[in-house]
């Protein structure tokens, strides 16, 4: 039994093309289902180009299919990768518009600059604190217990473990002692850093709350009145996020790029996709 990966219709054996979607049938659906549409375009070559970019950015959870109802090709993904795919497409459209501006006839400029890389996914300071504190305690525990073991082994208090004599035993104690002390010192430094981050959690949470409250209180119509509205989804997405970025930066200063992108995505979902 064959099945269409797009509309999920099942066909008898021997049929290879879906009569509704005109796409190749498969024996079974993938383990994860790509059901969230991310970008439509009538140009299949352009969609394929975007797919190559996403794959190059190590995003494999995407597929392209033809949407018969909209008469366009579309890139699909799943819930787990939706935000990252959207962010990467935004980076691509941003670079594309920059290239068009630089290559416009009046500028007579040719740009050979590579595409900007997408900022890494932002980790909240509260989550970073938990991760760092956990790592610090693990390193301190391993390093401390390791040093205790080596001391006990040296004085004959611990009977188990490898037994070496002469220079071999000395080298063993030096190498393992160095390793365990590296763990211990690294854990102590990580613990101190976690305390620094802990002190920044409150300020970050307040700023996040202030920014989200301010911009999610606006309607889509209010925000859209500040820039050009186009039918091209990619350009419209860029116009919206670029406006939000400029407004936030003007009021709150230059923020961490990944943090700013995360804020913009939250605002975008609340205002334009609610």
N, C-alpha and C positions, 0 to 999 in steps of 0.2 A: 504494500500500500504506500503510494507516494503522497506527499503533502506539500502545500505551498508555504514557504517560509514567511510570506507577506500576509495573506488573508487567512491562512490556516485551513483552507479547503483540502479535503482528501480526495485522491483520484485512484482509479484502478491501475494495476500494473500495466506498463506499456505506454502510459501517457507521461510526457516529460515536461510539458509547458502548461502553466496555469492559464486557463481560458479567460479569466477575469483580470489577472495582474500581468499576464504575459511574461512571467519570470520562471526561471528554471525550478522544477520541483526537486525536493530532497527526500531521502528515505526517512529521516527523522529530524525533528527540530533540535537546535542546539540546547545544551544544558541550561543556559540562561537565555531569556527571551528578550529580544530588542523590540520594545513596543512603544517607546517614547520618541515621537518625531522631533528632530532638532533643527532641520533646515530643508526647505523646499526650493527647487530650482528646475526650470524646464531644460536646462543645458546639462545633459548627462556627463559631458566631459568636465564641466566645472565641479559637479558633485564628486566625480572620481578624483579630481585634483584635491578636493577637501579631504576625501577619504585617505589619500596618500599622506597628507599632512598629519592627520590624526594618528595614523599607523606609525608614522615617523616619530610622533610624540609619545609613542608607546601606549596608545589607546587601541586595544584590539576589540573591545566590546561595542563595535559599531557595524552597521550594515547599510547598504543602499538598496532601495527598492523603488519601483515605479508605482506611484499612486494614481490609479486610473480616474478616480473621482476628481482630483485636483489637476490631472494631466501634467504632473510634475514628478521629478525624481526626488527622493527624500532620504536623508541620513537618519537612521534610528539608533537608539542606544537603550540602556536599561537604567533603572532608578539609581543604582550604585555609582554609575559613571556620568549621570546627567549634568551635574554641576561642573565637573572637570571638562567635559566635552564643550559645554557652553562657553566656559572660560577660554578654552583653546581656540574656538571659532572666533571669539571676540578678538583675541590676539591676531588671528589671521586677517580678519576684516580690517582691523586697525592698521596693520602693516600694508595691506592692499591699498587703502585710501591714501596712506602716506606716499606710496610708490606712484600713485596716479597724480598726486599733487606735485611731486618732484619732477615727473616726466611730462607735465603739462607743457604745451607749446611755448607759453610766455616765459617759462623759467629756463627752457633749453638746457635742462640738467638731466643727467643720467645717474641713477643711484645704483651702487653695487653693494649696499649695506645688506647684511643678512637679516633674516626675520628675527624679531625679538623673541626671546624665549618666554614662555608663560611663567609667571611667578609661582613659587612652590605653594602648595596648599597651606593655608594659615592654621597654626595651632594656637589656640587660646592660651593665655598665660596660666590660667587655672589648670588646664590639661598638661601644659609643659611642666608646671610645678610638680604635679603628681608623678609624671614620668621621670623627671630628674631626681625627685626625692626617692622614688623606688629604686632607681639605678644606683644612687649613692649608697643607700642602705645595703644593697646587695654586694656592692664592691667592698664596703667596709667589713661586712660579715665574712666574705671570702678571704680578704686580705688578713683580717684579724685572726680568724681560725687557722689560716695557713701559717702565720707566724707562730702561733701557739703550738701547732703541730711540730714545726721545725725545732723550736726550743725544747719541747718535750722529747723529741727524737734524739736531739743532740746529747741530752743528759740521761738518756736511757729510761725516761718515764713512760714512753709510748713504745710498746713492743711490736706493733704492726707497721707495715710499710716496707719499702726497699731498704736493704742493708748494704752499705758500701764501706770500703776501707780506704785509708790513706788519702791520696790526692783526689780520688774519685768522689769520696764522701765530702771533701771540702768544696769541690766544684759543684756538687749537687746542692749543698747548703747555700752556696753563693748565688747560683742561678735561681733556685726556687725562692730564696729569701728576697732577691731583687724583684722577682715577679710578684710575689705576695705584697711587697711594700709598694710597688707601683699601683696595684689594686687598692691598697689602703689609702695612699695619698690621693689617688684619683677619686676615690669615694668621698674623702674629706672635702676636696675642692668642689665636687659636684654638690655636696650637701650645703656648702656655703653659697654656691650659686643659686641653689633652690630657695634659700632664704631670701636672697635678693629679688628673685622673681615673685616670691610670695608677697613681698611688699608692694609689687606693682599690679597685683591682681585687681585690687579695689579701684584704682585709677582707670584701668582698662575697661572694667565692667561699667563704670559710670560713663566713660566716653562713648562706649558702644550703645548704651541705653539712650544717651542724649542724641546721638546721631540718628539712630533708628527712629526714635520718637519724633524727631523734627521732620524727617523726610517721608516716613510712612504716613504722616498725617496729611500729606498732600495727595490729591487725586491724580490719576494718569493724565487727565485733561489739563490740569494745571501745569504739570511738568512738560507735557508735549507742546505747550504753547511757547516754549523757549528755544526750539530748534526746528529744523526742517523735518516734516513727516513724509516718509517715502514708502512705497509699496515693497521695496526690497527689504526683507527681514533682517539681513545682515547689516545693512546701512542704518536701519532704524535702531537696531540694538546698539550699534556703535554710538549713534547720536545721543541716545538716552544715557548710556553708561559714561560717555565722555562728559556730558553735562553734569551728571552726579559727581564724577571725579573732580571736576573743576570747582563745583560748589563746596564740596566737603574740604578740599585742600585750601580753598580761600578762607574758610572759617576756622578750620582746626589745624592748619599747617601741613607740612609734608609728613605723612604717615607712612609706616611700613607698607610697601607695595602689596604684599600678600594680604595684610590686614585690611587695606583699603579695598582690594578686590573682593574680599569676603563680605565686607559691609555693603558694597554695591550690589552684590548678588542677592543679599538678604532684602535690600530695599526693592530691587527689581521684582523679585518674586512677590513681595507683599503688595506692591502698587500695580504692576503691569500684568501679573499672572494670577492675581487673586480671583 
